[in-house]
Amino acid sequence: MALECPFCAQPNADHAMVCNSCARDIAIPASLIAERDGLIRKREAVREELSRAKAELEGFKIGKRRILLAKT
């Protein structure tokens, strides 16, 4: 399968470092891939934390409504 250049969309060999068509650098350094993967993991952790916080907030809202209804 050919590697498509992100700049000109032309096919290149899978191991190509430079596009045959536009001569732009198409190799992605391993450090950038690792950084991206780390950021994806952090994003997922933050999404999970936000989801838990939203659920906790909703629980507080429900509890507050019950208290207000009990007072009336």
Biopython code that builds the backbone (N, CA, C, O; Angstrom):
import numpy as np
from Bio.PDB.StructureBuilder import StructureBuilder

atoms = [
    (1, "MET", "N", (0.852, -1.185, 0.000)),
    (1, "MET", "CA", (0.000, 0.000, 0.000)),
    (1, "MET", "C", (0.898, 1.248, 0.000)),
    (1, "MET", "O", (1.902, 1.303, 0.710)),
    (2, "ALA", "N", (0.532, 2.207, -0.777)),
    (2, "ALA", "CA", (1.333, 3.420, -0.927)),
    (2, "ALA", "C", (0.993, 4.435, 0.158)),
    (2, "ALA", "O", (-0.152, 4.542, 0.596)),
    (3, "LEU", "N", (2.003, 5.167, 0.576)),
    (3, "LEU", "CA", (1.839, 6.252, 1.543)),
    (3, "LEU", "C", (1.445, 7.499, 0.775)),
    (3, "LEU", "O", (2.148, 7.908, -0.150)),
    (4, "GLU", "N", (0.322, 8.110, 1.150)),
    (4, "GLU", "CA", (-0.144, 9.310, 0.450)),
    (4, "GLU", "C", (0.478, 10.550, 1.090)),
    (4, "GLU", "O", (0.485, 10.690, 2.313)),
    (5, "CYS", "N", (0.987, 11.427, 0.272)),
    (5, "CYS", "CA", (1.572, 12.675, 0.745)),
    (5, "CYS", "C", (0.461, 13.559, 1.326)),
    (5, "CYS", "O", (-0.560, 13.764, 0.669)),
    (6, "PRO", "N", (0.639, 14.083, 2.541)),
    (6, "PRO", "CA", (-0.399, 14.931, 3.137)),
    (6, "PRO", "C", (-0.504, 16.313, 2.480)),
    (6, "PRO", "O", (-1.457, 17.051, 2.732)),
    (7, "PHE", "N", (0.464, 16.655, 1.648)),
    (7, "PHE", "CA", (0.479, 17.974, 1.012)),
    (7, "PHE", "C", (-0.090, 17.958, -0.409)),
    (7, "PHE", "O", (-0.872, 18.833, -0.783)),
    (8, "CYS", "N", (0.312, 16.949, -1.201)),
    (8, "CYS", "CA", (-0.136, 16.917, -2.602)),
    (8, "CYS", "C", (-0.993, 15.696, -2.930)),
    (8, "CYS", "O", (-1.500, 15.573, -4.045)),
    (9, "ALA", "N", (-1.153, 14.801, -1.969)),
    (9, "ALA", "CA", (-1.995, 13.612, -2.099)),
    (9, "ALA", "C", (-1.487, 12.602, -3.132)),
    (9, "ALA", "O", (-2.244, 11.739, -3.576)),
    (10, "GLN", "N", (-0.241, 12.702, -3.507)),
    (10, "GLN", "CA", (0.329, 11.744, -4.460)),
    (10, "GLN", "C", (0.852, 10.522, -3.704)),
    (10, "GLN", "O", (1.337, 10.649, -2.580)),
    (11, "PRO", "N", (0.755, 9.337, -4.321)),
    (11, "PRO", "CA", (1.245, 8.119, -3.660)),
    (11, "PRO", "C", (2.778, 8.074, -3.631)),
    (11, "PRO", "O", (3.448, 8.539, -4.552)),
    (12, "ASN", "N", (3.308, 7.503, -2.550)),
    (12, "ASN", "CA", (4.743, 7.327, -2.370)),
    (12, "ASN", "C", (4.972, 5.950, -1.761)),
    (12, "ASN", "O", (4.040, 5.332, -1.246)),
    (13, "ALA", "N", (6.191, 5.478, -1.818)),
    (13, "ALA", "CA", (6.527, 4.204, -1.193)),
    (13, "ALA", "C", (6.289, 4.309, 0.308)),
    (13, "ALA", "O", (6.428, 5.388, 0.883)),
    (14, "ASP", "N", (5.929, 3.192, 0.950)),
    (14, "ASP", "CA", (5.630, 3.186, 2.380)),
    (14, "ASP", "C", (6.772, 3.729, 3.229)),
    (14, "ASP", "O", (6.523, 4.354, 4.260)),
    (15, "HIS", "N", (7.984, 3.512, 2.830)),
    (15, "HIS", "CA", (9.148, 3.921, 3.614)),
    (15, "HIS", "C", (9.729, 5.271, 3.172)),
    (15, "HIS", "O", (10.806, 5.660, 3.624)),
    (16, "ALA", "N", (9.025, 5.976, 2.301)),
    (16, "ALA", "CA", (9.529, 7.244, 1.756)),
    (16, "ALA", "C", (9.686, 8.287, 2.849)),
    (16, "ALA", "O", (8.857, 8.384, 3.753)),
    (17, "MET", "N", (10.734, 9.051, 2.760)),
    (17, "MET", "CA", (10.988, 10.146, 3.696)),
    (17, "MET", "C", (10.578, 11.485, 3.083)),
    (17, "MET", "O", (10.216, 12.421, 3.795)),
    (18, "VAL", "N", (10.639, 11.562, 1.742)),
    (18, "VAL", "CA", (10.332, 12.776, 0.996)),
    (18, "VAL", "C", (9.387, 12.398, -0.136)),
    (18, "VAL", "O", (9.544, 11.349, -0.762)),
    (19, "CYS", "N", (8.414, 13.250, -0.394)),
    (19, "CYS", "CA", (7.454, 12.989, -1.462)),
    (19, "CYS", "C", (8.144, 13.037, -2.826)),
    (19, "CYS", "O", (8.923, 13.951, -3.099)),
    (20, "ASN", "N", (7.861, 12.062, -3.674)),
    (20, "ASN", "CA", (8.424, 12.023, -5.020)),
    (20, "ASN", "C", (7.882, 13.147, -5.900)),
    (20, "ASN", "O", (8.543, 13.572, -6.848)),
    (21, "SER", "N", (6.694, 13.620, -5.587)),
    (21, "SER", "CA", (6.050, 14.616, -6.423)),
    (21, "SER", "C", (6.392, 16.058, -6.013)),
    (21, "SER", "O", (6.822, 16.856, -6.846)),
    (22, "CYS", "N", (6.201, 16.381, -4.743)),
    (22, "CYS", "CA", (6.382, 17.769, -4.311)),
    (22, "CYS", "C", (7.664, 17.991, -3.509)),
    (22, "CYS", "O", (7.983, 19.129, -3.167)),
    (23, "ALA", "N", (8.387, 16.944, -3.212)),
    (23, "ALA", "CA", (9.671, 16.987, -2.507)),
    (23, "ALA", "C", (9.563, 17.496, -1.063)),
    (23, "ALA", "O", (10.547, 17.973, -0.498)),
    (24, "ARG", "N", (8.387, 17.397, -0.476)),
    (24, "ARG", "CA", (8.225, 17.802, 0.923)),
    (24, "ARG", "C", (8.485, 16.611, 1.839)),
    (24, "ARG", "O", (8.293, 15.458, 1.452)),
    (25, "ASP", "N", (8.919, 16.906, 3.040)),
    (25, "ASP", "CA", (9.203, 15.882, 4.037)),
    (25, "ASP", "C", (7.889, 15.229, 4.475)),
    (25, "ASP", "O", (6.984, 15.910, 4.956)),
    (26, "ILE", "N", (7.789, 13.910, 4.307)),
    (26, "ILE", "CA", (6.559, 13.216, 4.702)),
    (26, "ILE", "C", (6.783, 12.206, 5.826)),
    (26, "ILE", "O", (5.844, 11.535, 6.254)),
    (27, "ALA", "N", (8.004, 12.096, 6.298)),
    (27, "ALA", "CA", (8.308, 11.185, 7.403)),
    (27, "ALA", "C", (7.850, 11.810, 8.722)),
    (27, "ALA", "O", (8.024, 13.009, 8.939)),
    (28, "ILE", "N", (7.276, 11.007, 9.585)),
    (28, "ILE", "CA", (6.839, 11.488, 10.892)),
    (28, "ILE", "C", (7.791, 10.907, 11.932)),
    (28, "ILE", "O", (7.863, 9.687, 12.085)),
    (29, "PRO", "N", (8.522, 11.757, 12.649)),
    (29, "PRO", "CA", (9.459, 11.259, 13.655)),
    (29, "PRO", "C", (8.739, 10.483, 14.761)),
    (29, "PRO", "O", (7.621, 10.820, 15.150)),
    (30, "ALA", "N", (9.398, 9.448, 15.251)),
    (30, "ALA", "CA", (8.817, 8.621, 16.313)),
    (30, "ALA", "C", (8.478, 9.453, 17.544)),
    (30, "ALA", "O", (7.511, 9.152, 18.243)),
    (31, "SER", "N", (9.263, 10.498, 17.819)),
    (31, "SER", "CA", (8.992, 11.336, 18.990)),
    (31, "SER", "C", (7.649, 12.058, 18.856)),
    (31, "SER", "O", (6.938, 12.235, 19.846)),
    (32, "LEU", "N", (7.304, 12.472, 17.644)),
    (32, "LEU", "CA", (6.009, 13.134, 17.438)),
    (32, "LEU", "C", (4.858, 12.151, 17.575)),
    (32, "LEU", "O", (3.802, 12.493, 18.107)),
    (33, "ILE", "N", (5.059, 10.945, 17.099)),
    (33, "ILE", "CA", (4.023, 9.918, 17.233)),
    (33, "ILE", "C", (3.804, 9.599, 18.712)),
    (33, "ILE", "O", (2.666, 9.464, 19.162)),
    (34, "ALA", "N", (4.901, 9.480, 19.462)),
    (34, "ALA", "CA", (4.791, 9.207, 20.899)),
    (34, "ALA", "C", (4.108, 10.368, 21.616)),
    (34, "ALA", "O", (3.276, 10.148, 22.496)),
    (35, "GLU", "N", (4.449, 11.589, 21.252)),
    (35, "GLU", "CA", (3.820, 12.759, 21.862)),
    (35, "GLU", "C", (2.325, 12.784, 21.562)),
    (35, "GLU", "O", (1.515, 13.054, 22.449)),
    (36, "ARG", "N", (1.964, 12.505, 20.327)),
    (36, "ARG", "CA", (0.546, 12.456, 19.938)),
    (36, "ARG", "C", (-0.200, 11.403, 20.747)),
    (36, "ARG", "O", (-1.296, 11.659, 21.246)),
    (37, "ASP", "N", (0.397, 10.212, 20.879)),
    (37, "ASP", "CA", (-0.247, 9.145, 21.632)),
    (37, "ASP", "C", (-0.430, 9.531, 23.094)),
    (37, "ASP", "O", (-1.459, 9.226, 23.697)),
    (38, "GLY", "N", (0.570, 10.204, 23.667)),
    (38, "GLY", "CA", (0.457, 10.676, 25.040)),
    (38, "GLY", "C", (-0.648, 11.707, 25.201)),
    (38, "GLY", "O", (-1.387, 11.684, 26.185)),
    (39, "LEU", "N", (-0.760, 12.606, 24.242)),
    (39, "LEU", "CA", (-1.818, 13.621, 24.288)),
    (39, "LEU", "C", (-3.202, 12.997, 24.137)),
    (39, "LEU", "O", (-4.163, 13.445, 24.762)),
    (40, "ILE", "N", (-3.298, 11.975, 23.315)),
    (40, "ILE", "CA", (-4.576, 11.276, 23.155)),
    (40, "ILE", "C", (-4.976, 10.617, 24.471)),
    (40, "ILE", "O", (-6.138, 10.680, 24.871)),
    (41, "ARG", "N", (-4.011, 9.984, 25.146)),
    (41, "ARG", "CA", (-4.303, 9.354, 26.444)),
    (41, "ARG", "C", (-4.735, 10.409, 27.465)),
    (41, "ARG", "O", (-5.679, 10.182, 28.223)),
    (42, "LYS", "N", (-4.061, 11.547, 27.491)),
    (42, "LYS", "CA", (-4.427, 12.619, 28.424)),
    (42, "LYS", "C", (-5.823, 13.151, 28.116)),
    (42, "LYS", "O", (-6.608, 13.418, 29.026)),
    (43, "ARG", "N", (-6.126, 13.303, 26.830)),
    (43, "ARG", "CA", (-7.448, 13.799, 26.438)),
    (43, "ARG", "C", (-8.538, 12.841, 26.909)),
    (43, "ARG", "O", (-9.574, 13.286, 27.404)),
    (44, "GLU", "N", (-8.323, 11.547, 26.766)),
    (44, "GLU", "CA", (-9.305, 10.565, 27.196)),
    (44, "GLU", "C", (-9.477, 10.596, 28.715)),
    (44, "GLU", "O", (-10.592, 10.474, 29.221)),
    (45, "ALA", "N", (-8.369, 10.759, 29.438)),
    (45, "ALA", "CA", (-8.452, 10.840, 30.894)),
    (45, "ALA", "C", (-9.247, 12.070, 31.326)),
    (45, "ALA", "O", (-10.049, 11.995, 32.257)),
    (46, "VAL", "N", (-9.031, 13.194, 30.659)),
    (46, "VAL", "CA", (-9.766, 14.420, 30.981)),
    (46, "VAL", "C", (-11.244, 14.255, 30.641)),
    (46, "VAL", "O", (-12.106, 14.726, 31.384)),
    (47, "ARG", "N", (-11.544, 13.594, 29.531)),
    (47, "ARG", "CA", (-12.950, 13.351, 29.175)),
    (47, "ARG", "C", (-13.644, 12.488, 30.222)),
    (47, "ARG", "O", (-14.790, 12.750, 30.589)),
    (48, "GLU", "N", (-12.949, 11.459, 30.702)),
    (48, "GLU", "CA", (-13.518, 10.608, 31.741)),
    (48, "GLU", "C", (-13.738, 11.393, 33.031)),
    (48, "GLU", "O", (-14.773, 11.249, 33.682)),
    (49, "GLU", "N", (-12.769, 12.218, 33.396)),
    (49, "GLU", "CA", (-12.898, 13.040, 34.595)),
    (49, "GLU", "C", (-14.068, 14.008, 34.459)),
    (49, "GLU", "O", (-14.827, 14.198, 35.410)),
    (50, "LEU", "N", (-14.219, 14.612, 33.304)),
    (50, "LEU", "CA", (-15.329, 15.530, 33.062)),
    (50, "LEU", "C", (-16.661, 14.800, 33.154)),
    (50, "LEU", "O", (-17.623, 15.329, 33.711)),
    (51, "SER", "N", (-16.721, 13.606, 32.618)),
    (51, "SER", "CA", (-17.945, 12.823, 32.683)),
    (51, "SER", "C", (-18.309, 12.494, 34.129)),
    (51, "SER", "O", (-19.476, 12.582, 34.512)),
    (52, "ARG", "N", (-17.316, 12.117, 34.932)),
    (52, "ARG", "CA", (-17.570, 11.833, 36.346)),
    (52, "ARG", "C", (-18.027, 13.095, 37.080)),
    (52, "ARG", "O", (-18.931, 13.037, 37.914)),
    (53, "ALA", "N", (-17.406, 14.230, 36.771)),
    (53, "ALA", "CA", (-17.779, 15.491, 37.409)),
    (53, "ALA", "C", (-19.210, 15.890, 37.036)),
    (53, "ALA", "O", (-19.964, 16.372, 37.881)),
    (54, "LYS", "N", (-19.575, 15.691, 35.784)),
    (54, "LYS", "CA", (-20.942, 16.006, 35.359)),
    (54, "LYS", "C", (-21.950, 15.130, 36.081)),
    (54, "LYS", "O", (-23.002, 15.610, 36.504)),
    (55, "ALA", "N", (-21.634, 13.837, 36.227)),
    (55, "ALA", "CA", (-22.529, 12.921, 36.929)),
    (55, "ALA", "C", (-22.665, 13.325, 38.403)),
    (55, "ALA", "O", (-23.759, 13.285, 38.964)),
    (56, "GLU", "N", (-21.555, 13.710, 39.017)),
    (56, "GLU", "CA", (-21.581, 14.137, 40.415)),
    (56, "GLU", "C", (-22.401, 15.417, 40.563)),
    (56, "GLU", "O", (-23.188, 15.542, 41.502)),
    (57, "LEU", "N", (-22.226, 16.355, 39.656)),
    (57, "LEU", "CA", (-22.987, 17.600, 39.687)),
    (57, "LEU", "C", (-24.472, 17.319, 39.527)),
    (57, "LEU", "O", (-25.296, 17.917, 40.219)),
    (58, "GLU", "N", (-24.817, 16.425, 38.632)),
    (58, "GLU", "CA", (-26.223, 16.065, 38.431)),
    (58, "GLU", "C", (-26.797, 15.444, 39.709)),
    (58, "GLU", "O", (-27.948, 15.695, 40.068)),
    (59, "GLY", "N", (-25.988, 14.639, 40.382)),
    (59, "GLY", "CA", (-26.420, 14.063, 41.659)),
    (59, "GLY", "C", (-26.698, 15.137, 42.697)),
    (59, "GLY", "O", (-27.672, 15.047, 43.444)),
    (60, "PHE", "N", (-25.843, 16.155, 42.746)),
    (60, "PHE", "CA", (-26.070, 17.262, 43.665)),
    (60, "PHE", "C", (-27.347, 18.011, 43.322)),
    (60, "PHE", "O", (-28.105, 18.393, 44.214)),
    (61, "LYS", "N", (-27.587, 18.221, 42.037)),
    (61, "LYS", "CA", (-28.804, 18.921, 41.616)),
    (61, "LYS", "C", (-30.047, 18.139, 42.024)),
    (61, "LYS", "O", (-31.023, 18.719, 42.500)),
    (62, "ILE", "N", (-30.008, 16.832, 41.837)),
    (62, "ILE", "CA", (-31.156, 15.991, 42.207)),
    (62, "ILE", "C", (-31.371, 16.043, 43.715)),
    (62, "ILE", "O", (-32.506, 16.153, 44.179)),
    (63, "GLY", "N", (-30.283, 15.966, 44.479)),
    (63, "GLY", "CA", (-30.386, 16.039, 45.932)),
    (63, "GLY", "C", (-30.944, 17.371, 46.399)),
    (63, "GLY", "O", (-31.749, 17.421, 47.329)),
    (64, "LYS", "N", (-30.521, 18.443, 45.762)),
    (64, "LYS", "CA", (-31.010, 19.781, 46.127)),
    (64, "LYS", "C", (-32.504, 19.894, 45.827)),
    (64, "LYS", "O", (-33.250, 20.490, 46.605)),
    (65, "ARG", "N", (-32.942, 19.326, 44.706)),
    (65, "ARG", "CA", (-34.378, 19.385, 44.359)),
    (65, "ARG", "C", (-35.184, 18.617, 45.396)),
    (65, "ARG", "O", (-36.260, 19.057, 45.799)),
    (66, "ARG", "N", (-34.671, 17.481, 45.826)),
    (66, "ARG", "CA", (-35.386, 16.680, 46.840)),
    (66, "ARG", "C", (-35.528, 17.461, 48.142)),
    (66, "ARG", "O", (-36.583, 17.446, 48.776)),
    (67, "ILE", "N", (-34.454, 18.142, 48.531)),
    (67, "ILE", "CA", (-34.497, 18.927, 49.766)),
    (67, "ILE", "C", (-35.531, 20.048, 49.638)),
    (67, "ILE", "O", (-36.325, 20.279, 50.550)),
    (68, "LEU", "N", (-35.512, 20.743, 48.493)),
    (68, "LEU", "CA", (-36.476, 21.826, 48.288)),
    (68, "LEU", "C", (-37.904, 21.326, 48.262)),
    (68, "LEU", "O", (-38.801, 21.978, 48.797)),
    (69, "LEU", "N", (-38.130, 20.168, 47.641)),
    (69, "LEU", "CA", (-39.481, 19.599, 47.602)),
    (69, "LEU", "C", (-39.929, 19.149, 48.982)),
    (69, "LEU", "O", (-41.110, 19.253, 49.311)),
    (70, "ALA", "N", (-39.007, 18.652, 49.795)),
    (70, "ALA", "CA", (-39.362, 18.195, 51.138)),
    (70, "ALA", "C", (-39.752, 19.378, 52.040)),
    (70, "ALA", "O", (-40.560, 19.222, 52.956)),
    (71, "LYS", "N", (-39.179, 20.554, 51.778)),
    (71, "LYS", "CA", (-39.477, 21.730, 52.595)),
    (71, "LYS", "C", (-40.838, 22.312, 52.278)),
    (71, "LYS", "O", (-41.410, 23.014, 53.112)),
    (72, "THR", "N", (-41.369, 22.045, 51.111)),
    (72, "THR", "CA", (-42.659, 22.641, 50.726)),
    (72, "THR", "C", (-43.827, 21.820, 51.142)),
    (72, "THR", "O", (-44.970, 22.198, 50.885)),
]
sb = StructureBuilder()
sb.init_structure("model")
sb.init_model(0)
sb.init_chain("A")
sb.init_seg("    ")
for serial, (resi, resn, name, xyz) in enumerate(atoms, 1):
    if name == "N":
        sb.init_residue(resn, " ", resi, " ")
    sb.init_atom(name, np.array(xyz, "f"), 0.0, 1.0, " ", f" {name:<3s}", serial, name[0])
structure = sb.get_structure()
